[in-house]
Amino acid sequence: MKLAAKLILLFIIAVSAVTIMASQLASMQSFAGLEKRHRAIASSVNAIQNTSDFQTAANTGKNIYFERLVRTLANNGTRIRWTWLETDIQDSLFARISPSINENADGQPVSTIDTASGGKRKYFTYVPVTLDGRQGAVEIATPLNDLDSQSRSNWFTAIFIIVATGFMCIGVVMIAGVRWIATPLAGLTKKMERVGKGDFSSDLKIHANDELGQLAVAVNQMCDRLRQQQQTIEKETHQRIDAIEQLRHADRLKTVGQLAAGFAHEVGTPLNVISGRAEMILSDPNRSPEQIAKHATAVKTESERISKIIQKLLHFSRRSPSQKFKNDLREVIHHSVELIQPLADKQQVNLTANLPAAPAEASFDFNQLQQVIMNLIDNAVDASPANQTVGIYLHPQPINDQWKIEIADHGSGIEKNQLDVIFEPFFTTKEVGSGTGLGLSIVHGIIEEHGGSIDCQSDLGVGTTMTIRIPIQQNPEKDLETNDPPNDQAD
């Protein structure tokens, strides 16, 4: 509607300019016709000023001759009379033109516009003539009443045309402009607002064969392509997420396989206790109820210990959707150390966890962060020789709203030229068959999803330190105020 109003305003301005110019041109043409008639009369006066009739009329002061000349050559009330310049110069209208007419005797005619008494304008032309040594002039006077009336009429006509054009344009805007311009543009605006919000449905319908119709067709085609691309992107995103989850699950299963050997010893010890206690109960049926209860309690305790070990392995190995809740980083580090401890014992590597006394709460997915820490501890254990220590440090205070976790070993280290590529998929420093090269890539992806960062500092022959930074909050509006880990995690 605003665009249509602007176009109509420009049209009205153009019509007004043309109408004013036409009125002015008509007035100028009418005045030019009057000047032409005066020049024609002046030429006739110059042609006959030496005749006896002309001299008689001028000397007697009678204007009969000039009146006959008026009837012959003039119209529109034009009047011709003779005036002596010496006597009438103070009284005649000629004195209002220029005194230089005295010096232009027998010269060119002089014209002017003057206002007579009563406020009526007249157009005067004086033809200088010398008779018997005296200076005079033929005065040609024409009232401008008709020209002024015509000029006013032209202006009134122009104003009427401008006003009528304005009302007509308003009507056009209200009827045709709204229907042909404003309504389609409003539809296009709403459609583009929906597109900006990601809604590519509901095609725009504009039944027109003009540019707006072509624009609507182009917008609909664009939305169709965007909708197809959106569907393709969503499909590829889901496929990528599924692939990433499969890789993470495979990495967890690989770790579980490595832990199985270490847990064999952990499970074997309580099984031996259970077996021994059961044999002691069976070997002597006459044992006292107190002794039987004592052996039964030991069997129950060791059974619960085995159950907890199995639950931890099952929980770590199973697939679960990503869920970020407010948890304690100390708990996830404690669980990770517990799970990896049998593997470290098997390789004769000590694990030391330096955790603060106060809770270190942050918003994260417990299972995913546990996978990250276990993967890094596992790598540190593999890189460490026997009787060395792998340290896990959780700084007691957050830095820039981020918790800092360091996992340090005293292994062989990583070469400087490899530090920039250790997080790329399928890159590994282990021997062929000892690693897939996906562990650190998965770790890097999980940390990035949590809005954190991970970097590596390593010196050959000294050791490697992996530093993780986890933000305290990622999406505060989605975080729960309190949310404890599941029961199988809190063991």
N, C-alpha and C positions, 0 to 999 in steps of 0.2 A: 504493500500500500504506500509506503514512503517513497519507493522508487517510482511508482506511477505518479505520485504527486509532484516529484521533482521533474519528471518528464513533461507533465502538463504545465508546470510553472515555466519551464523553458519555452514551451510552445506559446504560452500567453505572452511572454516577453517578446518573442519573435514576431507574433501577430501585431502586438502593440507598436513595435518599431516600424514594421512595414506600413501600418495604417497611418502613423504620424508622418512618415516620409511621404506617403501618397497625398495626404491632406496639404502638407507644406508645398509639394510639387504643384498641386492644383492651384493653390493661391499664387505661387510664383508665375505659373503660366497665364493666369488671368491678368496679373499686373504687367507681365510682358506684352500681352495683347494691347493693354492701355498705352504703354510706352510706344508700341508700334504705331498706334493711331495718331498719337501726338507728333511723332516724327513725320508721318505722312502729311499732317496738316502744316507742320513747319516747312516741309519741302514745298508745298503748294504756295505758302506765303512768300518764300524766297523766289519762287518762279514768277509771281505776279506783282511783286512789290514796286516795280517800275511802271506799272500801268496807270492810266489816268484815273480809272475808277478807284484803285487802291489809294492813290494820293488824295483824291477828293474825299473819300471816307475818312482818311486819317486827319486831313486838315479841318473838315467840318465837325469832327468829333462824333459823327453819326456812325453807328455800327451796323447799318442795314446791310452793307456789303458783306461784312464779316458774318452776319447772321445767315445770309444766303450761303456763304462758304461753310458755315456750320451745318446747315441742312444738307449740304452736298457731301461733306467729308466726315462729319462727326456724328456721334450717337451717344447714348447713355448720359444725356444731360450736359454734354460738353458745350462750353460757352467760349466765344472768341470776342475780344474787344481790343481797342487801341488805347495806348496810354503814352503820354509824353513824359519822358523821364525827368526833364527839368522841373516841371510843375507838380507832378504827381508822385515824385519819388518818396516823399514822406508819408503819403497816404496809401499808395498802392501796395499790393502784396509783393510786388517786385523788390521793394526796398528790403524785404525780409530775407532775400536770397543772398545777395552779395553786391556791395557797391562797385565791384570790378566790372559790372555790366556796362558802366559808362565807358569803359575802355575797350569793350568788345563790340562796339557798334559794327553792324554788318558781319558780325562773327557768328559762331555756332550757337544754336539754341541752348538754353540753360533750363533745367527742370528741377523741381523741388516738391516736397509734400509739406503742407502747412495746415494748421487747424484754424478754421474761421470761427467767428462768433457762434455760440451755440454748441461748440465742441465737435462740429462736423469737420472731417478731414477732406482736403481737396488736393488734387494733383495738378501742379502748375508747370507750364512750359512757356518760356519767354523767348521770342524770336527778335533779336536786336535789328532795328531798321533806322537809317538816317534819311530824313526828308528835309530838303531845303536847309541843310546845315544844322538841323535840330535832331536831337537824339530821341528816339521813341522805340517802342517795342509792341509786338502783337502778343497779347496774353491769351494763352489757351488753358482753360480751367475745366477740370472734370471732377465732380463729387465722387468720393470713394465709398459712398454709402453702399452701393451694390457689391463692390469688392469686399468691404468689411462684412456685409451680411453673408456673402458667399463663404468668406473665410470662417466666420463663426459657425455657419452651417456645416462646413467641412470638419471643423473641430468637434462639433456636437455629434456628427456622424461617426467620427473616429472614436470618440468616447463611447458611443452606443455600441459600436462594433467590438471594442475592447471588453466592455461590460458583458455584452451578449456572449462573446467568445469565452469569457471567464465562467459564466454560468453554464454554458454548454460543456466546457471542459470539466466542470465539477460534476455535471450529470454523467459525462463519459467515465470519469473516475469512479463515481458511485455505482455505476451499472457495469460497463464493459471493463473498466480497470480492475474492479474487485473480482470479476468473474475470470478474466483472461490473464491477469497479472498477479494480483494480490493473493488469490486463493492458491494458484499453483506454487507461487513462491513460499507461501506459508507451509504447504505440504513438503516442499523441498527442504525447508529449514528444519521441520520436525524430523524428517527422515535423516538428515545429517546429524541431528542431535542423538538419535537412536544409534546411528553408526558409530558416533564418538563413544557411546557407552558399550559398544560391542554387540549391539542387536542388529543383525543383518537380515532379519525376517521381514515379512509383510512388504511386498513390493509396492513401490510408489505408482499410483495410477493417475496419470494426467492425459486426458483425451484431447490432444492438440497436435496439429501438424507444424507448429512453429518451433523456434529454438528451445522454448521451455519443454515442449514435448520430447525433443531430441535429447535434452539434458536429463529428463526423467528416465529415458531408456538407458542412457549411459550410466546413470546412478544405479539403476537396477542391475545392469550387467556387472558393474563394479562390486555391488553387494553380493551377487552370486559368486563371483570369483573369490571375494574375501571369505564368504561362508565356506566354500570348498577348501580354501587354504587353512581356515580355522579348524575345520574337521580333520584335515590332514595333520596339522600341528598337534592337535589333541591326541590323535591316534598314535603319532610318533612319540609324543611325550609319555603316554601310557606304556608304550613298548619300551621306551628307554628306562622308565621307572621300574618296570618288571625286570628288565635285564640287570639293572643295578641291584635290585633286591636279590635276584638269583646269585649274582656275584658275591654279595655280602653273605648270603646264606651258605654258599659254597666255601667262603673263607672261614665262616664259623665252624662248619663241619670239618674243615681241614685242621683247625685248631683243636676241635674236640678229639679228632683222631690222634693228634700229638699228645693230648692230655690223657688219653686212655691208658697208655703205658704207665704213666706216673700214678694214675688213680688205681691201677691194679694193686699196687702196694698198699694204698690207703684203704681199699676195700678188703684186701687180704687179711690185714691185721684184725679188724673187728670180726671177720668171719672165723678166724682161728679162735678168738675169744668165745664167740657164740658156740662153736663146736666143742670147745673144752668144757665150758660150763654145762652144756647139755649132757656130755658124757659123765660129768661128775654127778649130775642129778640121777641119771639112769643107772650108774654103777652102784649106788647105795640107796635102795628103796627105803631104808630105815632112817634116812636123814631127818633132822628136825625141821619143822615148818619154817623156822627162822633161816636155816641154811638154804632151804629150797627157795625161799623168797629172795634171799641175797643173790643166788645164782640167776634167778628169773629176772631180777632187776638189772643185772649185768647184761643178760641177753637182750632185754628191752632197750637198754642204753646203746649198745653196739648196733642194734637193728636200726634205731633212729638215726644213728650216725651214718650208716650206709644209705638210708633213705634220703638224708639231706644231700649226700654226695651225688646221688643219682639225680635228685631234683635239680641241683645246680647245673649238671651237665645237660639235662633235658631242656631246662629253661634257656640256657645259652645257645643250644643248637637249633631250637625251634624258630620258625619264621613268625614275625608279628609286625603289624603296621606301625609306622612311626608315630609316636605319641610323646610330645614334649610336655613334661610336668615339672613342678618345682620339687627338686630332689637335693639330697646332700652329696656333694662330691666325695666326701670321705667314705660314704657307703659304697659307691661304685668302685673306688680304688681298693677298698677292703675286700670286696667280692672278687675283684680281678686278681688280686694277689693270692687269695685263697685258692682260686681255680688253677693258677699257674704254678703254685708252690710245688706240687708233686713233680712237674716237669723240670723245675729248677733244681729240686733235690736230686733228681736222676742225673743231671749234668753237673752236680756239685757246685752250683752257683747260689750264692746267698741273695735273698730279696729283703730289702729294707724300705719300709714305708714311713716317711716322716710326715705325719698329718697333724694339723692344728687341733687344739682342744675344742674350739668353738665350731659350730656348724658352718659349712661353706655351701650355702644354698644357691642354686642357679636353676634356670629352666632348660631342661635337656631330656632327651630320650635315654632312659636308663640302659636299655639293651644295646643301643647303638654306641653310646659312649663307653660301655663296658667292652664292646668289641674293639674299639679304638685303643683303649689302654692295654687290653690283653695282647693285641697285635704288636704294640710297641714293646711291651715287656718281653714277649716271646722273641722278637728280633734282638732285643738287648741280651737275653739269655743265650741265644744262639751265637752272638758275637763275642761273648765273654768266655775266657778260659776258666778252667776249674779253680775253685777257691777264691774267685773274684766276687765282687758285690755289685748288684744292680740296685740303684737307688731311685725311689719314687718320692718326689717332693711336691707337696701342695702348699703354696705360699699362704701364710695366715691371713693376709689382707688382700682384697682385690685391688688391681691397678687399672685405673681408667675404666672402672665398671667391668673389669674382666678378671676372672680367676686364672692363675698361672700354675700349670702343672709341668714338672720337668721329670723326664725319665733318662737317667744317665748310666752309661756302662763304661767299662775300662777295656774294651775290646781293641780290635785292630784299626778301627776308624774307617772313614770313607774318603776317597780321593777328592780333591777340590773340584775337578772338572766334572764330577758326577753329582755334586750337591744340587745342581739345577734341574736334574732329570730324575731324581729318586722317586718323585711322586707321579711320574708318568706311568701309564699302564704297561705291564709286562717288563718293566725294568727291574732287575734284581742284581745284587752283588753276591748272591749265594752261588754255590756250585750248581751245575746242571742237574736237574732232578730234585733239588732241595727247596725250590721255591717257584711260584708261578709269576711273581712280579706284579700281583694285583693287590697285595696287602696294603702297601702304603698309598696306592691310588684310591682304594676304598676308604682308608683312614682320612685322606685329604678331602674326599667328597663328603663324608659325614661331618667333619669339622666345618666345612664351608656351609653345609645346610644348617648348622647351628649358629651361623653368623660369627664364627670364631676364626682362628688362624693357627697354622702349625709351621714351624721352621726347624731346621736342623743345623747344628754346629758340630763339626767333627775335625779331629786332628789324627793323622795317621800315627798308629802306634800308641796313642794316648787314650782315645775313646770317643764316644758320640753322645750328644745330649739332644733329645727331642723335646721341644717346648710347645705346649698346647695352651692356647688362650681361649677360654669359654666365657661369653658375655653372661652377666648375671641374669638379664632378661632379654628375650627376643621379641615376643609379642605379649606385653603385659596384660592386654585386654583378654587374651585367651588363657593365660596362666591361671591355674587354680591357686587359691590362697594357701592351702595345705593339701598335700597329696603324698602319702607315704608310698614306698615301693610295694609291689605285691608281696604276699606272704612268703612265696618261694624265693624272693630276693632278700628278704630281711633275715634270713637264717644266719 
